[in-house]
Amino acid sequence: MKGSVLDLIIVFVILGITMFGLVMGLKIYNEGFADKWPTTAVGNATKTGMLASLDVINYGMLFLAIGLVVSLVVSAFFIETHPIFFLVSVIMLIVVVVASAPVSNAFMEMATSDSLSTEAAQYDIATHVVGNIPLIAVVGGSLVIIALYAKPGGGGV
């Protein structure tokens, strides 16, 4: 990431693919492996540990979203830009917000479908994060633009 508004697309791709993989992985586990898991002490401990780590990932998605946006804002602060590119950045932000809406909608369609709603409900925080990608784009993109153009020295070269 190099501190551009377009780098928000990378953030959304990472969040979307990660969440899709988590929901599908839990679905595969519930459909194919949950009843075939060994009932030994080691098997039960492994199953408990695996399900506990999946619960941690729910909060990890929130941490990942915040961390990626913060790292983007910090890297944007250190880039020297000319104020004439402010309008270009705002136009790119609008494009990113419009492009992020289908990603969010596609995930929410998948998460609310009859076959995956149970698994997606287990990741309530992560589902909320991915469902609000356009809002994250507006807030994160605005912070990037502020970091690019509102720094000491007037933002000019």
N, C-alpha and C positions, 0 to 999 in steps of 0.2 A: 504494500500500500504506500502510495506516495503523497497522500494528503489532498486528493482531489475529490470533488463531489461525486464523480463517476465511480470512485472506489467504494461507494455505498453499495453498488451492485454486487461487489465481491462479498460484502457483509451479508446481503440477502441470500445469495447463492449458498454461502456456508450455512446460514441458519436453516434455510429451506431443505437442503440436502440432509443435514444432520437430523432434523426433525422427522423428515420422511423416512430415513433409515431407522430411527428409533421406533416409530410407530409400526413400520413393517416388520422389524425384528421382533417386537413384542407380539405381534399378530402371529408370526411364524412359530414363536415359542408356545403361545397359548393353543394354537391349532395342532401342532405336531409333536411337541415335546413335553408339555406340562404333565400329561398323564403317563408318559413313558419314563419319567425321571426316576432313577434308582431311589428306593426308600431306605437305603442304608444311612448310617450316621454321617458318613462323608458326603453322600448324595444330598441329604437334607441340608447340611451345612453349606454345600456349594450352591444349592438352589436359593437358600436364604441370602447368601452373600451376593449372588447375581441380581436378585430382585432388589436388594438394598442399594446396590450400585446403580441400578436403573432409576431408583427414586432420587439419587443424588444428581443424576443427569438432568432431571426436571429443573432443579435450581441452577445447574450448570449452564443451561441454555440462556437464562437471564444474565448470568455472569458473562457468558460469551458475547451476548448482544451488547451489553454495556462496555465491556472491555474492547471490543472491536471499534465501537463508535468513539470511545475515549482515545484510543491509539490513533485513529484517523484524525481527530481534532488536534492532538499533540503534534503529529507529523505535519499537519497543515500549518500550524503556527510557525514552524521553522522554514517554510518555503517563502522565498522572496517573490512577490507578485506585484504587478502593476495594477493600479485601480481601474484601468480601462477594461479589465477582464471581469469586473464585478457583474456586469449584465450577462456575460457569457455563463458565469457560474450560476446565476439565478435561472437562466434558461435550462442549463444542465440539471439543476435541482428539480425543475418541473418535469423534465423528461424522466428522471430517475423515479420520482414519485408516481408518475403515470405507469412506468414499467414495473414498479414494485406491486401495484395493485393486483395484476393477474396472478403473480406468484402467491400472494396472500390468499386470494380468492380460491385458487386451485387447491392450496393446502386445506383451507377451511371446508371446501367441498369434500375432499377426501376424509377429513377428520370427522365430519358430521354424517358420512355415509353409514348405512346400517351395518356394513361389515367391519368398519374400523372405528366406530364411535366409542366402543368400550375401551379399546387400547388408547385412543387419543385422550379420553377422559382421565386416564391415569397420569398424563403429562399436562395437567391443567395450566401450570405457569408457562411452560414451553409453548403450549398451544396458543395461549394468550399473546405471547411474544411474537410468534410467527403470524398470528392473525392480525396483528397491529403493525406489520412491516411498513405500510405507508406512513403511519404516524411517526415511527422511528426514523423514516427517511426524511420527513419534514424537520423534525427536531435535530437529528444528526447533521443533515445537510445545512441547516441554518447555523449550527454551531461551527461547522467547517468554514462556511462563508465568513462568519464573524472572526474566526481565527486567522483566516487568510488576509482579510482586509482591514481589520480594526486593531492592528498591533502598533506599538510605538514606532514612530518614524513615518507614519502616514501610509504604510502599506506599499509605498512606491519603491522603485529600484534606483 
